[in-house]
Every structure is written in C-alpha cells, then in structure tokens.
Amino acid sequence: MARVYNFSAGPAVLPEEVLKEAADEMLDYRGTGMSVMEMSHRSKAYDTIIKEAEADLRELMNIPDNYKVLFLQGGASQQFAMIPMNLMKNGVADYIVTGQWAKKAYQEACIYGKANKIASSEDKTFSYIPDCSDLPISEDADYVYICENNTIYGTKFKTLPNTKGKTLVADVSSCFLSEPVDVTKYGVIYGGVQKNIGPAGVVIVIIREDLITDDVLPGTPTMLKYKTHADNDSLYNTPPAYGIYICGKVFKWLKKRGGLEKMKEYNEKKAKILYDFLDESKLFKGTVRKEDRSLMNVPFVTGNEELDAKFVKESKEAGFENLKGHRTVGGMRASIYNAMPIEGVEKLVEFMKKFEESV
Ligand SMILES: *Cc1c(COP(=O)(O)O)cnc(C)c1O
C-alpha cells in the first residue's frame, strides 16, 4: 500500500486513523453484523452514531444551545438557494463577493430577492479580502453573506465584517474546524464536509433557532426548509448516513488531538513552513496579499506557465498529488487541511527547493 501526499482542495485528505477504523468496522459494525452502509437510519445503532456526532461537534465548536446542528445533503451549493429561501423575509440580502463560491451564492440569491453586492475583490482576481469595517449595509437586509475561506484563491477573513447588527451567514466549507470560532457571532455557519471533515455528500448547517421558521419564500420545497430538518433532528428522510458516520469519527479524532485550539496551532505551524518558503524563494511566489492568507489553501505560481506545468508533473511523479491550481487562477495550489500531516508540507517544501535549484 502506498499512500500519497494528497493536496486536493476537495474531496480531500482524511486522517488515516479514521480510514483504518472505518475499514475495521466495514463488515460488522460493533457486533451488529452489518456495515453502517447497510443499516436503517432509524436503528438504535445509527441513532447513537448521529447523536454522538452532533454532541462531539457541539463540544468541539462550543455551539450554544440556541443553535441547531443539521446534517443535510445537496452540498454547499444547495445552501446558496436554501439561505435566501429561508432567510429573506424582507427579500433583501447583502453579499461580500471574495471569490467564485461567494459569487455563485450571490448569483443564486438574485433569483429569490434583491441581493446587493456590497463589496468585492474581483478587481484583483480575488487576491485579497476587502475592508469590511464600514460597508453600506442595507437598512432592511435580512442577512450579510460571506465565504469565510476562499478555497480557490486562498484568502481568509481574519476579522469578520461589521454587519451593523444584521445576521451574519458564512460558508466555511474549506476552513470548517480548522480553528476555534465564536458561533454566537453568526446566524448561520455552514459547509460541505468534503474539504476539511469527511466524505462528499454531507453538508453541515449550524443555525440559530430564531432563524428557523415556517415563514419561507412561497414555493419553497419541504426538503429545502430548515424547519423540516430541525424538527426531525436531521432524520426527516434518509440522511447521508455513512458520510455522517465518518464525520463523527473525524470529530473524535479532533477531540483526541486536543480540539480546535490545538488544530489552529498545528495548522499555523504547517502553513508557516510553506509561506516562509514562498517568501524567500526566487522562483515560487504566493498569489495572495499577506495579511489575508488562508491556513488551508495556499496558491502559488512560478510566473511561467510551462514551469508551472513541469512542476505539477514532476511533483506528481514524486508522490505529491493534486497540486495543480484551479483553472481560473492557474499555477499551483496546496490544500493543507487538518488531516495533512506536517511531514507532507515539509517534504513538499524540500521538493520545491530541489525543483528551484534544478531550473
Ligand atoms: C467546494 C466549495 C463549495 C461547493 O461545494 P459543493 O459541496 O460541491 O456544492 C462551496 N463553497 C466553498 C467555500 C467551497 O470550498
């Protein structure tokens, strides 16, 4: 068996310990004689799995009691519609557009109401986070929307925007559980789990209870109402049961490693190795304004497309997978999520140094 260092932006690397444990339990989950994949989502064994997953996530993120945790499907992209459908009581929302995912969310919201783009960093290929300390927040905005970590461009909000009292909604797909957060600052925190938590197919929504109502846009399908899922503890219909089970294992792995404070320290240490090298390299350059750099997604270029392609090819041959940048940015991107061991980043930097010397 040869595992590679997988720098994919998502679906992405998962902790080996978790994968091994899942493998051990594949045919017979703890004496049930069946796999979790084959199990009724109404069974006692599954009830324990989903309840423990929620309890562990609540503990990790210190989620207050007046927030619901929902395990849903449809990916982060489905939330682009669910958010306006459920939250646009006045039909107005403000969007801060810092990348493709925020832009898609904004465009989707335009279908359902008046979405205002109140700030953007598109003028410089989304390479920075705009100043959000005094934005023209709409008087009647139902919420202010951000994508907190921009997976494609490698930027992260280091301070949350001043929403002037309006509800903050955040897509945290690619920074979920990478560091501690103050949940009380948000109305909704959500993310697809395939970036930093588990297998594709699960999206986790953490939502303040007062935002869960029957007062949704006319025509909202039952399945797209937060209330449907909140009233049924994410078991209104068959949930993505196996995916939730793996997420639960990752939550336990994070707890064992000391929780989110410890993960933040580890992630900072990892990212620093790569950023320090990029800052001193004569060949490779980071593409993001320094103060806005993400701990999770690190895009970089050589400035020469042929050299970029050569690097991607040779790095793959050396066991570093998925370093090719997003098609809209070019160059390279190393996604160094929670489960990427520090050795992976150290070895990547060694490889980059050798590459630099060889060209
Ligand atoms: C990957 C990603 C998405 C899209 O996720 P899907 O689950 O494929 O819909 C949305 N937002 C961010 C920040 C992402 O990284």
The ligand as an SDF file (V2000), in Angstrom:
LIG
                    3D

 15 15  0  0  0  0  0  0  0  0999 V2000
  -16.2080   23.3820   -2.5450 C   0  0  0  0  0  0  0  0  0  0  0  0
  -16.9020   24.6000   -2.0670 C   0  0  0  0  0  0  0  0  0  0  0  0
  -18.2580   24.8330   -2.3530 C   0  0  0  0  0  0  0  0  0  0  0  0
  -19.0810   23.9080   -3.2100 C   0  0  0  0  0  0  0  0  0  0  0  0
  -19.3340   22.7400   -2.5370 O   0  0  0  0  0  0  0  0  0  0  0  0
  -20.2920   21.6070   -3.1090 P   0  0  0  0  0  0  0  0  0  0  0  0
  -20.4480   20.7160   -1.9340 O   0  0  0  0  0  0  0  0  0  0  0  0
  -19.5670   20.9820   -4.2620 O   0  0  0  0  0  0  0  0  0  0  0  0
  -21.5600   22.2410   -3.5330 O   0  0  0  0  0  0  0  0  0  0  0  0
  -18.8310   25.9620   -1.8200 C   0  0  0  0  0  0  0  0  0  0  0  0
  -18.1420   26.8230   -1.0570 N   0  0  0  0  0  0  0  0  0  0  0  0
  -16.8430   26.6310   -0.7700 C   0  0  0  0  0  0  0  0  0  0  0  0
  -16.1320   27.6110    0.0930 C   0  0  0  0  0  0  0  0  0  0  0  0
  -16.1880   25.5130   -1.2630 C   0  0  0  0  0  0  0  0  0  0  0  0
  -14.8920   25.3280   -0.9750 O   0  0  0  0  0  0  0  0  0  0  0  0
  1  2  1  0
  2  3  1  0
  2 14  2  0
  3  4  1  0
  3 10  2  0
  4  5  1  0
  5  6  1  0
  6  7  2  0
  6  8  1  0
  6  9  1  0
 10 11  1  0
 11 12  2  0
 12 13  1  0
 12 14  1  0
 14 15  1  0
M  END
$$$$
